[in-house]
Amino acid sequence: MTNGSSLSGPPTSICHWSFVIGHLTEILATPRRIFTLALVVMEFAKLHALGNDFLVADVSGEEGHKRSLGALARRICHRHCGVGADGVLFFQPAIGDPAADFSTLIFNADGSKAEMSGNGVRCLAAFLYRGGKSPSGSFRIRTVAGVKVLTLLGEEGTTYTFESSLGLPITAPDHIPVRIPSKMDPILDYAVTTGSHTVPVTITSMGNPHCSTFWPSLDEAPIDTLGPLLENESLFPNRTNVEFIQVLDRHRIRVRFWERGVGRTLASGTGSCAAAVAAILNRRADSPVTVETEMGWLLVRWEPGSEVVLIGPAQFICAGAYVAPES
């Protein structure tokens, strides 16, 4: 495994996956006992965006194995038995797609699919730029939530800062999706009772669902109990991401994140966008909004009727190969 601090250039052939499905003959203590294992070997890179860490891996030419990516994501993201990450992005060139340069499938740490990850696609763009895939630093990446455009603003060592155009926020209940009896659009200050809590929420989508809550102080926010309750609330057929927001002034908010399929994370790209949009919709803030996370800040620009723009860093950590039984 190569550490980013000592790497002066792009990793050689890193992230071209080879699924080596073969047989390993392993002789243990007793020579007569021979175990034959089918293996998966995956080359990967690991990056983080303000502590929100992701693995990226090239799946070009591996169509036959993509049905098992969710299970592989769950294993490799495990903090103790795998490499450890909040999620993984499997990518390939978007051949025949005039609107995109690369396409990606994003998986959460629990193996579930994510439509979109703002920090994840920024990590992927940083990896691609580091590997010389676009000298200009501009990338069009197709996700399940559509094509996202990322432009390099600067680099320092192994850290790359990108501006990301993440599309229009979604407020229509049927398109988020969320099951509410009324036809509110946007959904602001909607009272949700879950467990022993009743909280007013703002519900939006950045291609993935978000439930935003406001607190006078984040010290009062029961993140570890209310987060999973809201994530799995029956209102959300696809579950939801949750943001806990403290407004500091008209252009600054402090946010903590509970991510669907992951749990508590140090930062979230789409979560920061959803939090800023919620603050603006509720007339608590004005664009641009600086979002303070546990590991640093992201900048969100948004005016009603326009696309959400996110600016923030991504840092290369390491690269290596993951070896695991196929099943």
C-alpha positions in Angstrom: 0.0 0.0 0.0 1.4 3.4 -1.0 0.9 6.4 1.3 -0.1 9.7 -0.4 2.5 11.7 1.5 5.3 10.0 -0.2 3.8 9.7 -3.7 5.1 12.2 -6.2 3.0 11.2 -9.2 -0.1 9.1 -10.1 -0.1 5.5 -9.0 1.0 3.1 -11.7 -2.0 1.2 -13.1 -3.9 1.8 -9.9 -7.6 1.4 -10.1 -7.7 -0.7 -13.2 -9.4 -3.6 -11.5 -8.5 -7.0 -12.4 -10.9 -9.6 -11.0 -8.6 -12.5 -10.7 -11.1 -15.3 -10.3 -8.9 -18.3 -10.0 -7.7 -20.8 -7.4 -5.2 -20.3 -4.6 -3.7 -23.4 -3.2 -2.9 -22.7 0.4 -1.1 -25.3 2.5 -1.6 -24.8 6.2 0.0 -26.5 9.2 -0.8 -30.1 8.0 0.5 -30.6 4.4 -2.3 -33.0 3.6 -4.9 -30.2 4.2 -5.2 -28.1 1.1 -7.8 -25.4 0.8 -8.9 -24.0 -2.6 -10.3 -20.5 -2.6 -11.9 -18.4 -5.3 -10.5 -14.9 -4.9 -11.3 -11.4 -6.0 -8.4 -9.0 -6.4 -9.3 -5.3 -6.7 -6.9 -2.4 -7.1 -8.2 0.7 -5.5 -7.3 4.2 -4.4 -8.5 5.8 -1.2 -9.3 9.5 -0.8 -11.2 11.7 1.7 -13.2 14.9 1.5 -13.0 16.5 5.0 -12.8 13.1 6.6 -15.6 11.6 4.5 -13.6 8.8 3.0 -14.1 6.8 -0.2 -12.5 4.1 -2.3 -12.5 4.4 -6.1 -11.9 1.5 -8.4 -12.0 1.1 -12.2 -14.5 -1.6 -13.4 -13.8 -1.3 -17.1 -14.4 -4.6 -18.9 -15.8 -6.3 -15.8 -19.5 -6.5 -16.8 -19.9 -10.1 -15.6 -19.1 -9.2 -12.0 -21.1 -6.0 -11.5 -24.0 -7.9 -10.1 -22.0 -8.5 -6.9 -20.6 -5.0 -6.4 -22.9 -4.3 -3.4 -21.6 -7.3 -1.5 -18.0 -6.4 -2.4 -18.6 -2.8 -1.3 -19.8 -4.0 2.1 -16.7 -6.1 2.6 -14.1 -3.6 1.5 -15.7 -0.7 3.4 -15.7 -2.6 6.7 -13.5 -0.7 9.2 -12.0 -3.7 10.8 -12.1 -6.5 8.2 -11.7 -4.5 5.0 -9.9 -1.4 3.9 -12.4 0.9 5.6 -14.4 3.7 4.1 -17.8 5.5 4.1 -18.4 4.4 0.5 -17.0 3.2 -2.7 -17.2 4.5 -6.3 -16.9 1.9 -9.1 -16.2 3.8 -12.3 -15.4 3.4 -16.0 -15.1 5.6 -19.1 -18.5 6.7 -20.4 -18.0 5.2 -23.9 -20.8 6.3 -26.3 -22.2 8.9 -23.9 -21.7 12.4 -25.4 -22.8 14.1 -22.1 -20.2 12.4 -19.8 -16.5 11.5 -19.6 -16.9 8.9 -16.9 -19.8 7.0 -15.3 -19.9 5.7 -11.7 -21.9 3.5 -9.5 -21.8 4.6 -5.8 -22.3 2.2 -2.9 -22.7 3.0 0.8 -20.7 1.2 3.5 -23.6 -1.2 4.1 -23.6 -2.3 0.4 -26.7 -0.3 -0.6 -26.6 1.9 -3.7 -26.4 5.6 -3.4 -27.8 7.8 -6.2 -25.3 10.5 -5.6 -22.4 11.6 -3.3 -21.1 15.1 -3.6 -17.9 14.3 -1.7 -17.6 11.0 -3.4 -17.6 12.4 -7.0 -15.1 15.1 -5.9 -12.8 12.3 -4.6 -13.2 10.5 -8.0 -12.4 13.7 -9.9 -9.3 14.2 -7.8 -8.2 10.7 -8.5 -8.8 11.0 -12.2 -7.0 14.3 -12.4 -4.1 12.9 -10.4 -3.9 10.0 -12.9 -3.7 12.5 -15.9 -7.2 11.8 -17.2 -7.8 15.5 -17.9 -5.0 18.0 -17.9 -7.6 20.8 -17.6 -9.1 19.3 -14.5 -12.6 19.4 -15.8 -14.8 16.2 -15.6 -18.3 15.3 -16.5 -19.3 12.3 -14.3 -22.5 10.4 -14.8 -24.2 9.2 -11.6 -27.6 7.6 -11.1 -28.8 11.2 -10.3 -27.5 12.5 -13.6 -24.3 14.1 -14.9 -22.3 16.2 -12.5 -19.7 18.7 -13.8 -16.5 19.2 -11.7 -13.8 21.8 -12.3 -10.4 21.9 -10.6 -9.8 25.2 -8.8 -6.4 24.5 -7.3 -4.1 21.8 -5.9 -1.6 21.7 -3.1 0.4 18.5 -2.6 -2.1 15.7 -2.5 -5.1 17.9 -1.9 -7.3 19.1 -4.8 -10.1 21.7 -4.6 -13.0 21.4 -7.0 -16.1 23.3 -7.9 -19.0 20.9 -8.5 -22.3 21.7 -10.3 -24.7 19.3 -8.7 -28.0 20.2 -10.4 -31.3 21.6 -9.2 -32.5 20.6 -5.7 -35.7 18.6 -5.8 -38.6 19.6 -3.6 -41.6 17.8 -5.1 -42.6 15.0 -2.6 -43.1 12.3 -5.4 -39.6 13.0 -6.8 -37.7 13.0 -3.5 -39.4 10.5 -2.7 -41.3 11.0 0.5 -44.8 9.9 1.6 -46.7 12.8 3.2 -50.4 13.3 3.2 -50.3 16.9 2.0 -49.0 18.3 -1.3 -46.4 20.6 0.3 -43.8 21.8 -2.1 -41.3 22.7 -0.7 -41.7 20.7 2.4 -40.8 23.1 5.2 -41.3 22.7 9.0 -43.1 19.4 8.6 -43.6 17.8 12.0 -42.3 14.2 12.1 -42.9 12.0 15.2 -40.4 9.1 15.5 -39.5 7.3 18.6 -39.9 9.7 21.5 -39.1 12.7 19.3 -41.3 15.2 17.4 -39.2 17.4 15.2 -39.9 19.9 12.4 -38.0 18.9 9.3 -37.3 20.3 5.8 -37.2 17.5 3.2 -35.4 17.9 -0.1 -33.3 15.8 -2.6 -30.0 16.4 -4.2 -30.5 13.3 -6.3 -30.6 11.5 -3.0 -33.1 12.2 -0.2 -32.3 14.5 2.7 -34.1 15.4 5.9 -32.8 18.6 7.5 -33.4 19.7 11.1 -32.5 23.0 12.8 -31.2 23.3 16.4 -30.2 26.3 18.5 -27.0 24.5 19.4 -25.7 21.2 18.1 -24.9 20.2 21.7 -28.7 19.8 22.0 -29.1 17.6 19.0 -29.5 13.8 19.7 -27.6 12.9 16.5 -26.9 9.2 17.4 -30.5 8.4 18.4 -32.6 10.7 16.2 -30.3 10.1 13.1 -31.1 6.4 12.6 -34.8 6.9 13.5 -35.2 9.5 10.8 -33.1 7.6 8.3 -35.4 4.6 8.6 -38.7 6.5 9.1 -41.5 5.0 7.0 -42.1 8.4 5.3 -39.0 7.6 3.2 -39.4 4.6 1.0 -35.7 4.7 0.1 -34.6 5.8 3.6 -33.0 9.2 3.9 -29.9 11.2 4.9 -30.2 13.4 7.9 -28.7 16.9 8.6 -28.5 18.6 12.0 -28.1 22.3 11.4 -27.1 25.2 13.7 -27.3 28.6 12.0 -24.4 30.9 13.0 -25.2 33.9 10.8 -26.7 34.7 7.4 -23.8 33.1 5.6 -22.6 30.4 8.0 -24.1 27.2 9.3 -22.6 24.4 11.3 -23.8 20.9 10.3 -23.5 17.3 11.6 -24.4 14.4 9.4 -26.1 11.1 9.7 -25.8 9.3 6.3 -28.1 6.7 5.0 -26.3 3.3 4.9 -23.3 4.6 6.7 -24.2 6.3 10.0 -22.5 9.4 11.4 -19.9 10.9 9.1 -17.5 13.8 9.5 -18.8 15.6 6.4 -21.2 15.2 3.5 -21.2 16.9 0.1 -24.9 16.5 -0.8 -25.7 16.9 2.9 -24.0 20.2 3.0 -25.9 21.3 -0.1 -29.2 20.1 1.3 -28.5 21.9 4.6 -27.7 25.2 2.8 -30.8 24.9 0.6 -32.9 24.2 3.7 -31.5 27.2 5.5 -32.2 29.5 2.4 -35.7 28.1 1.9 -36.5 28.7 5.5 -35.1 32.3 5.2 -32.5 31.6 7.9 -29.5 32.1 5.5 -28.5 33.7 2.2 -26.2 32.5 -0.6 -23.3 31.8 -0.5 -23.3 29.6 2.6 -20.2 28.4 4.3 -20.9 25.0 5.9 -18.8 24.1 8.9 -18.3 20.4 9.3 -16.3 18.5 11.9 -13.2 18.6 9.7 -13.4 21.9 7.9 -15.6 23.9 5.6 -17.5 23.6 2.3 -18.9 26.5 0.3 -22.4 26.2 -1.2 -23.9 28.7 -3.7 -27.6 28.5 -4.6 -30.4 30.8 -5.6 -33.9 29.5 -6.1 -34.3 28.3 -9.7 -30.6 27.7 -10.2 -28.2 24.7 -9.8 -26.4 24.1 -6.6 -22.7 24.7 -6.7 -20.4 23.1 -4.1 -16.7 24.0 -3.5 -14.4 21.9 -1.4 -11.3 19.8 -1.2 -10.5 16.1 -1.8 -7.2 14.5 -0.6 -5.4 11.4 -1.8 -4.6 9.0 1.0 -3.2 5.8 -0.5 -3.5 3.1 -3.1 -3.4 -0.7 -2.9 -4.9 -4.0 -3.8 -7.8 -5.7 -1.9 -7.9 -9.5 -1.9 -11.0 -11.4 -0.7 -13.0 -14.5 -1.3 -15.5 -14.1 -4.1 -18.4 -15.0 -1.8 
